[in-house]
Amino acid sequence: MGYLVFILALVTAIAVLAKVLAGKARWLTGYTLRPAIPTATAGVVCTLLFLINCETSPDLEGAAPGMGTDTTIYQSDWGVECSLDSLQQLILQASAAVETDSASRRLAIEQAACLEKHVSLPVDSGLVAIGRGDLEEAAASLNQGLQDVDGNSPQTARIHFLLGVTQALQGDDSLAIAAYDVTLAMRPDHAESWYFRGMSLARSGRNEEALASFDSSLARGRDRCDVWLLRARILTALDRADEAIASYDRALALKGNLPLAWSNRGTMLDRLGRYEEALHSYDSAIAHRRDFVAAWFNRSVALYNLGRTAEALAGCDSTLRYSPGLTQAKVLRRTIMQNAGN
């Protein structure tokens, strides 16, 4: 609609300009502007409609992740640029990580300290409190914020989403899931809510629901490594090895330097008896993390299953070099030696 109004405004503006230029010579001799008035009026009306449309249309692309977070930039005492929008992104990045993201957590604490003196709304105070790690204060501020907003506004959806994140960080996934459900009732296309809901469902042991939630997040554009990794773990727990491998493949295509993902992929291939492919996965895991004990040991098992006993024995020695007390590696090594003696 906005583009149509813009085109109409542009066409009428051109028409007015053409009429003005065409009649320029006659203006000096008493030419009347009355014929141009209707066209000019139409142009003004269309232009106003276009401007109004620009002001009132929601910026869906920008609003979806943060749901209207303030982007005002402040300068911290130590020269770091901070905003509520960047703080929220850091909090979500740290909370969404499959493994601990200490860098995002540290930056969130720094930004929260900078922004604390600039916030006034309860929802913003709650966000800053999450950044500081004061989750009880965050929950209180966010609940206070719910009393000050319209029941079906984007801001309401954002508060429920942040409440869900807060409750999940407090370890109450049941309340977190309920909060995400409220958010999604208002914003069904909010991919972040689907993702965080999936995390809480997975921690609650509700694997089928978690898988559906991750798939909903992917369908709404959150095609990121962490979603595929968690999806692979859920499929592993559901004993759907082929699908788990496909999810690991997608995760590793997005980010290849993930030794644990390579190792877990190898384990799934082992489960299917695809030992040669499993070896490639374990080798990739070790290439990214030389002292990865589980990958060394699982690689030795795959080699043993392939009948490559000399290489399996060398793999056991490598495993024990990094973990001298690992009982499984000692047992496998002893088995290989006994078989070789026979």
N, C-alpha and C positions, 0 to 999 in steps of 0.2 A: 504493500500500500504506500509506504514512504517513497519508494522509487517512482511510482506512478505520479504521485503529487509533485515530486521533484521535476519530472519530465514535463508535466503541465506548466509548472512555474517557469521552467527554462524556455519552453515554446512561446509562452505569452510574453516573457521578457524580450525575446528576440523580435516578436511581432511589434511590440511597442517601439523598440529601437528602430526597426525598419520604417514604421509609420512616421516617427520623428524625423528621420533622415530624409524620407521622401517629401515631407512637407516643409522642410527647413526654409526653402526659398520663399514659400508663400507666407511664412510667419511674419516676415518683415512688411507684408502688405495687408495685414489684417486677417490672416488665416486663423480659423478657430480650432481649438484643440478638442472640441466636443466629440468628434468621431473617435478620437483615441481614448476617451475616458472609459468606456466599457471594457476595452481590451486591457488598459492599465489596471483597472479595478480588479479584473479577473486575475491578472498577474500578481497583484498584491495579496489577494485572498489565497491563491495557491501557495505563494511563498510563505505566508503566515501558517498555513496548514502544514507545510513541510517542516517549518521550525518547531511547531508544536509537536508534530509527530516525532521529531528527533529527541525532544525533551522527555516525552512520556513513554516511548517504546523501550522495553527492557533490553539491556545488553546481555542476551542469553549466554553468549560465549564467555563473557567476563564474569557473569553472575553465578554460573553453575558451580565452579569450584568453591568460591568464597561466599556466595549468596549476599553480596553487597558489602563486603568488608571495606572499611575506610582505607584509602590508599595514600593519605597525606603522609609526606616523608618528614621525619624529624632527624636532627643530628645529635648523636650521643656525645657525651663528654670526651670519649676516646676516639671520635671521628668516624663512627660507624653510622650509616644511614639506616633508620628504622621506620617501620610503619606497621599498623595493625594487620594489614594484608600480609606482609612478609612474615610477621610473627605467627599468624595463623598457618601459613604454609609450612613454616619450620616445625610447628607443633604437630601438624598432620604428617609431615614427612618422618619425624621421629616416631610417632605413634603407629604409622603404617608399616614401618620397616619390619621385614621378616627377622632380621638380626638386629642387635642393638646399634642404634645410630647415635653415637655419643657426640659427634660433631654438630648435628642438628640440634641436639638437646642443649649443648653449651651455647650455641648461638641464640637459641630461644630464650635462655636465661638472661643473656646480655641484652637482647632487645626488650624483654619485659622490664628490666631495670631502667632502660631509657624511656619507655613509653608510660611508665607508671604515673608520672606527674602530668601527663597530657590527656588522660582519659577521664570521662565523667559519666558516660552511660553505663548501666550495670552490666550489659553484655560485653562491653569493652573491658570493664574491670575484671569480669570473669575470664576473658581471654588472657589478660595479663597475669592473672592468678594461676592459670594453667601453665603459662610460660615459666613462672617462678617455681612451680611444683606444689603450690598451696591448693590442693584439690578441694578441700572442704570449703574454703573461701570462694573458690571458683564456682562450685555448685550453688552456694548461697546467692552469689551475685547473678548467676544465670537464671535462677528461679525468680529472683526479684525482677529481672528483666522481662520475664514472661508476663508480669502484671502490667507492664507499661507499653505493650505492643498489641497490635490488632491480631486477633486469633488466627487469621489465615494469610498473614503477610510473609514475604520472603525473610524478613527479620525473625519472625517467629520460627520458621523452619530452621534458620541458622542457629538459633538458641537451642532448639531441641537437639540438633546435630552436635553442637558443642557439649551439651549435657551428656549425650551418649558417649562422646570421647572421654569426658571427665569420669563418668561412671565406670567405663571400661578400664581406665587407668587406676581407679580405686579398687578394681577387682570384682565389680558387680556387673557381670555380663548380662544378667537377666534384665536389669534396669536399663542397661545400655541398648539392648535389642529393642526394648519398648520405646526408647527415645528415638532410635533410628526409624522405627516403624511410623512414628508420628511424623517425622521429617519426610519420609517417602510418601506418606498419604498426601502431603502438600506438594512435594517436589519429586515425583516418581522417576524423573530422569537424572537425579543427582547421583552420579556414579560413585562419589566418595562415600556416601551413606551406604550404598549397596556393599562396597568393599569392607568398610568397618563393621557393618552388620555381619558379613561373612566371617570376619575374624572372631567376633564374639560368639557366633554360632559354633565355629570350629572348636574354640576353647571349651564350649559347653558340651562337646561331644555330639552335636547335632549335625553330622557330616553331610547328609543329603541336602539339608536346608542350606548349609554353608556353601556347598557346591553350586546350588541354584543361585545363591546371592552373588557369588563371584562371577558366575556366568552373566548375571544381570549387569554387574559392573562393567564387564568386558563389552557387552552389547551396547552400553551407553558411552563407550569411548575410552575407558580406562585400560587401554592395552599396554600395561606396564609389567615389568619383570616380576614385581612382588605378587601381583595377582596370579600369574602363571605358576609361580613357585608354591604358593599356598594351595592352589588348585591341584597341583601335582601331589602334594602331601595328603590332601583329602582323598584323592583317587587311590593313593597307595594304601591308606587306611581302609578303603572300601575294597581292596584287592582287585583293582581294575588297572593292571600293570600296563597294558598297551596304551591306555589313555593317559596314564601318569607319565609315561615316556614321551608322548606327544606334547604334554604340557611342559615337561623339562626342556624339550627341544625348542619350544617357543620362547621360554624364559632365557635360555642360553643364546638364542638368536638375537635377543634384545641386549643381553649383557653376558659376554662369554667368560669373564674372569670370576667364576663362582665355583670354587672347588667343591663345596658341599653339594651343590646341584649336580655337578659332574659325577661325584661319588654316588649320590642317591640314584641317579639315572643308571649307573652301572649295576647297582643292586637290583633294580627292576629288570634289567636285561638278564642278569644272573637268574632271577626267578623264572624267566621264560626259557632258560637254557641257551641263551644267545651269548655265549662266553667270549667269542672274538670281539663282538661289539662292546661287551662289558669291559674288556681290556682297554679299548680305546678310551672309554669314559674314565677309567681309573688313571690311565696315563695322563689324561687332560687334567684331572684333579691334582695329581702330583706335580704337574708342570706349573700349576698356579700356586701350589703350596707344598714345598718339598718335604716337610715333616708331617704330612697328613697320614697318621698311623692307620686309620680305618681304610683309607684307599690302598695303602701298601698291603695290608692284610687281605682285603677282599680281592685284590689283584692276584695275590698268591693262591687264593682258593680257586679263582677262575683258571689260572694256569694249571693247577693240579687237576681240575676237572677236564681240561683239554689234554691231559697226559704229558704235559711239558714239565716234568718233575724237577729237572735241574734248574729251570727258571723259577719254579715255585719255591724251591729251596732257597735260592738267592733272594727271592721276595720276602721269605720269612726272616732271613738275616737282616734285610733292610728294615723290616717292621720292628725287630728286636733292637736294632740300633737306635731307633727313635723312642721305643717303649720297651725297655729291657724286661719288665715284669709282666708283659701281656701273656696270659696263660694260653689263649687260643692259638697264638703264633707258636708257642713252645710245643703244644700238642700236635699241630699240623707238621711242624718240622720233624718231630719224633716219628710221626706216621710215615713221612716221606723217607726218612732214613731207614726205618724198619723194612719198608717195601723194597728199597734199593738193596738191602742186605739179603733179601730173599731171592 
